[in-house]
């Protein structure tokens, strides 16, 4: 059985990975503004927090 700490760590790692991936992609393309990136990061955090592991 996974502990609550393990679940939180999985969520945090998934958030970090997706945020870094989005940041890296935006550095290449410069497609999104700062405000759009903030919204993207906010969406990543809320989506990952809602997931069940």
C-alpha positions as CSV (number, residue, x, y, z in Angstrom):
1,X,0.0,0.0,0.0
2,X,1.4,3.4,-0.9
3,X,1.5,6.0,1.7
4,X,0.2,9.5,1.5
5,X,3.7,10.8,1.3
6,X,4.4,8.6,-1.7
7,X,1.3,9.9,-3.5
8,X,2.2,13.5,-2.8
9,X,5.7,12.9,-4.1
10,X,4.4,11.3,-7.3
11,X,2.1,14.3,-7.9
12,X,5.0,16.8,-7.2
13,X,7.3,15.0,-9.6
14,X,4.6,14.9,-12.3
15,X,4.0,18.6,-11.8
16,X,7.7,19.4,-12.0
17,X,8.2,17.4,-15.1
18,X,5.2,18.9,-17.0
19,X,6.1,22.5,-15.9
20,X,9.7,22.1,-17.0
21,X,8.6,20.5,-20.3
22,X,6.2,23.5,-20.9
23,X,8.9,26.0,-20.0
24,X,11.5,24.3,-22.3
25,X,9.1,24.2,-25.2
26,X,8.2,27.9,-24.7
27,X,11.9,28.9,-24.6
28,X,12.3,27.3,-28.1
29,X,9.2,28.8,-29.7
30,X,8.5,32.0,-27.7
31,X,4.8,31.2,-28.5
32,X,3.3,32.1,-25.1
33,X,3.6,35.3,-23.1
34,X,4.5,35.4,-19.5
35,X,0.8,35.6,-18.5
36,X,0.0,32.6,-20.7
37,X,2.8,30.6,-19.1
38,X,1.6,31.5,-15.7
39,X,-1.9,30.2,-16.6
40,X,-0.4,27.0,-18.2
41,X,1.6,26.3,-15.0
42,X,-1.5,27.0,-12.8
43,X,-3.5,24.6,-15.0
44,X,-0.8,21.9,-14.7
45,X,-0.8,22.2,-10.9
46,X,-4.6,22.0,-10.5
47,X,-4.9,19.1,-13.0
48,X,-2.2,17.1,-11.2
49,X,-3.6,17.8,-7.8
50,X,-7.0,16.4,-8.9
51,X,-5.5,13.1,-10.1
52,X,-5.7,10.0,-8.0
53,X,-2.6,7.8,-7.8
